[in-house]
Amino acid sequence: MAENKRCRYLSQVVDGLGKSASRAMLRAVGFSDEDFRKPQVGIASTWSNLTP
């Protein structure tokens, strides 16, 4: 994924052994292998009591 410029920021979040928790959270909300190859848009909230 790192070679794909569209995914350079996503790769910082999900690539590598140390990012397995991030991948697990995304899989829990329905991401497939194909979804990890697509560009992603993140929306953040400053307030939350729980994770997905």
Buried (B, 14 or more C-beta within 10 A) or exposed (E): EEEEEEBEEBBEBBBEEEEEEBBEEBEEEEBEEEEBEEEBEEEEEEEEEEEE
